[in-house]
Amino acid sequence: MAKVLVYSELNKGNVKPVTLEILGKLNGQDAEVAIIGDVSDEQVKVLGEYGANKIHKLKGDKLDKYSPEGYANALHNFIKDGSYDYVLAGATSAGKDFLPRLATKFEAGLASDCTNFIFEGDTFHGTRPLFAGKCLAKVDLQGPKPHFATVRPNALGMPETKNAGAGEASDASADAGDIKAIIKEIVASASEKVDLTEANIIISGGRAMKNPENFKILDECASVIGATVGASRAAVDSGFAPPSMQVGQTGKTVSPSLYIACGISGAIQHLAGMRTSKVIVAINTDPDAPIFTKADYGIVGDLYKIVPILTEEFKKILG
Ligand SMILES: Cc1cc2nc3c(=O)[nH]c(=O)nc-3n(C[C@H](O)[C@H](O)[C@H](O)COP(=O)(O)OP(=O)(O)OC[C@H]3O[C@@H](n4cnc5c(N)ncnc54)[C@H](O)[C@@H]3O)c2cc1C
């Protein structure tokens, strides 16, 4: 049995779902969770229900605001004397930012952005996409422990059965150490919508959206089905949508249950960011658009006619 520490990121005090996805795959391992920030007793209980034996609430100076150096230092100081075999975290913006720093402090291997992993006995085997998702690499980690891995949100899915852990919570002091780059302000997105990388449903618009105003039809549909709106790079470069909405090789990597691509041709760089979506629906006027080769369902037609019809139908079904 391996001893595994899962770093749990918080969103407005709530544990990000990827933590629970990871815990669900740790059945049979000794799973513990580390959290930096204020977390409610209710959320601590949830972590126990999903399999955490211990929940360490790290507290210390200079940890009130996220900083890659501070968080890496704090976790390093917390685990350096520990006996963890593996440290896992979500491949979120923060996870991708600071976990490599942490792994470097241990001169240890990191399997980044895994879309799956299994434990054989106490040995981790990860799977991660390479070359814009064209092939999958099996990754084993060697060398001194702990070993590190980040896991793409939504890739594992929420566990069907929970393997309850002891759920013992305790405070631990954490030293953020010497921080050279001070984060003065973090500007949160004005949108209340779930971040693209964690969204369960995404509806994206491409160059065919023609202007920012037309994204309203996607917003309307999104509000009915609880989706987050994304965009292709052509739409972003044309000024129709902000860069934070870009999906793809140089944008965000997403793995939702449902991805609806509207007026997006399906360039390899766009596919790189969304090809691990569980179900892909494409709406495009061109029947030969490459996106149809990757789509589970394709609608050949004008998005300006199709999307409003879909929105109305979804309203009827979902109320
Ligand atoms: C290094 C590099 C990195 C890149 N990174 C990214 C990235 O991260 N993300 C990304 O998306 N791209 C990226 N690109 C750009 C990528 O190559 C494509 O240019 C881009 O994805 C095209 O966007 P699009 O599909 O919206 O536009 P287009 O390729 O122009 O496609 C528009 C589609 O809309 C359809 N259409 C037109 N009108 C309608 C209508 N009324 N209804 C329905 N369909 C309609 C057309 O048939 C067409 O298929 C990158 C390129 C490079 C070189």
The ligand as an SDF file (V2000), in Angstrom:
LIG
                    3D

 53 58  0  0  0  0  0  0  0  0999 V2000
    1.0530   27.2500  -32.8390 C   0  0  0  0  0  0  0  0  0  0  0  0
   -0.4330   27.3270  -33.0010 C   0  0  0  0  0  0  0  0  0  0  0  0
   -1.2370   27.2100  -31.8880 C   0  0  0  0  0  0  0  0  0  0  0  0
   -2.6320   27.2780  -32.0150 C   0  0  0  0  0  0  0  0  0  0  0  0
   -3.3970   27.1370  -30.9000 N   0  0  0  0  0  0  0  0  0  0  0  0
   -4.7480   27.0940  -31.0410 C   0  0  0  0  0  0  0  0  0  0  0  0
   -5.5870   26.8910  -29.9110 C   0  0  0  0  0  0  0  0  0  0  0  0
   -5.1490   26.7990  -28.7570 O   0  0  0  0  0  0  0  0  0  0  0  0
   -6.9260   26.8310  -30.1130 N   0  0  0  0  0  0  0  0  0  0  0  0
   -7.4890   26.9470  -31.3540 C   0  0  0  0  0  0  0  0  0  0  0  0
   -8.7230   26.8910  -31.4640 O   0  0  0  0  0  0  0  0  0  0  0  0
   -6.7110   27.1640  -32.4230 N   0  0  0  0  0  0  0  0  0  0  0  0
   -5.3610   27.2750  -32.2920 C   0  0  0  0  0  0  0  0  0  0  0  0
   -4.5980   27.5150  -33.3910 N   0  0  0  0  0  0  0  0  0  0  0  0
   -5.2660   27.9510  -34.6320 C   0  0  0  0  0  0  0  0  0  0  0  0
   -5.8100   26.7910  -35.4600 C   0  0  0  0  0  0  0  0  0  0  0  0
   -4.8110   26.3260  -36.3440 O   0  0  0  0  0  0  0  0  0  0  0  0
   -7.0200   27.2660  -36.3040 C   0  0  0  0  0  0  0  0  0  0  0  0
   -6.6170   28.3630  -37.0900 O   0  0  0  0  0  0  0  0  0  0  0  0
   -8.2160   27.6890  -35.4490 C   0  0  0  0  0  0  0  0  0  0  0  0
   -8.5320   26.6840  -34.5280 O   0  0  0  0  0  0  0  0  0  0  0  0
   -9.4070   27.9140  -36.3650 C   0  0  0  0  0  0  0  0  0  0  0  0
  -10.4850   28.3690  -35.6170 O   0  0  0  0  0  0  0  0  0  0  0  0
  -11.9660   28.1700  -36.1510 P   0  0  0  0  0  0  0  0  0  0  0  0
  -12.2330   26.7110  -36.3090 O   0  0  0  0  0  0  0  0  0  0  0  0
  -12.8430   28.9600  -35.2800 O   0  0  0  0  0  0  0  0  0  0  0  0
  -11.9290   28.9180  -37.5610 O   0  0  0  0  0  0  0  0  0  0  0  0
  -11.9790   28.3400  -39.0160 P   0  0  0  0  0  0  0  0  0  0  0  0
  -10.9390   27.3230  -39.2150 O   0  0  0  0  0  0  0  0  0  0  0  0
  -11.9900   29.5160  -39.9110 O   0  0  0  0  0  0  0  0  0  0  0  0
  -13.3880   27.5940  -39.0700 O   0  0  0  0  0  0  0  0  0  0  0  0
  -14.6100   28.2500  -39.0520 C   0  0  0  0  0  0  0  0  0  0  0  0
  -15.6630   27.1810  -39.3190 C   0  0  0  0  0  0  0  0  0  0  0  0
  -16.9430   27.7520  -39.1780 O   0  0  0  0  0  0  0  0  0  0  0  0
  -17.7910   27.1600  -40.1430 C   0  0  0  0  0  0  0  0  0  0  0  0
  -18.9280   28.0710  -40.3350 N   0  0  0  0  0  0  0  0  0  0  0  0
  -18.9430   29.2660  -40.9790 C   0  0  0  0  0  0  0  0  0  0  0  0
  -20.1480   29.8410  -40.8340 N   0  0  0  0  0  0  0  0  0  0  0  0
  -20.9180   28.9960  -40.0890 C   0  0  0  0  0  0  0  0  0  0  0  0
  -22.2540   29.0510  -39.6070 C   0  0  0  0  0  0  0  0  0  0  0  0
  -23.0350   30.1000  -39.8180 N   0  0  0  0  0  0  0  0  0  0  0  0
  -22.7000   28.0020  -38.8910 N   0  0  0  0  0  0  0  0  0  0  0  0
  -21.9210   26.9280  -38.6400 C   0  0  0  0  0  0  0  0  0  0  0  0
  -20.6370   26.8330  -39.0830 N   0  0  0  0  0  0  0  0  0  0  0  0
  -20.1470   27.8630  -39.7880 C   0  0  0  0  0  0  0  0  0  0  0  0
  -16.9130   26.9750  -41.3630 C   0  0  0  0  0  0  0  0  0  0  0  0
  -17.4260   25.9560  -42.2120 O   0  0  0  0  0  0  0  0  0  0  0  0
  -15.5930   26.5730  -40.7180 C   0  0  0  0  0  0  0  0  0  0  0  0
  -15.4630   25.1650  -40.5930 O   0  0  0  0  0  0  0  0  0  0  0  0
   -3.2150   27.4620  -33.2800 C   0  0  0  0  0  0  0  0  0  0  0  0
   -2.3890   27.5750  -34.4120 C   0  0  0  0  0  0  0  0  0  0  0  0
   -1.0350   27.5050  -34.2650 C   0  0  0  0  0  0  0  0  0  0  0  0
   -0.1640   27.6220  -35.4880 C   0  0  0  0  0  0  0  0  0  0  0  0
  1  2  1  0
  2  3  1  0
  2 52  2  0
  3  4  2  0
  4  5  1  0
  4 50  1  0
  5  6  2  0
  6  7  1  0
  6 13  1  0
  7  8  2  0
  7  9  1  0
  9 10  1  0
 10 11  2  0
 10 12  1  0
 12 13  2  0
 13 14  1  0
 14 15  1  0
 14 50  1  0
 15 16  1  0
 16 17  1  0
 16 18  1  0
 18 19  1  0
 18 20  1  0
 20 21  1  0
 20 22  1  0
 22 23  1  0
 23 24  1  0
 24 25  2  0
 24 26  1  0
 24 27  1  0
 27 28  1  0
 28 29  2  0
 28 30  1  0
 28 31  1  0
 31 32  1  0
 32 33  1  0
 33 34  1  0
 33 48  1  0
 34 35  1  0
 35 36  1  0
 35 46  1  0
 36 37  1  0
 36 45  1  0
 37 38  2  0
 38 39  1  0
 39 40  1  0
 39 45  2  0
 40 41  1  0
 40 42  2  0
 42 43  1  0
 43 44  2  0
 44 45  1  0
 46 47  1  0
 46 48  1  0
 48 49  1  0
 50 51  2  0
 51 52  1  0
 52 53  1  0
M  END
$$$$
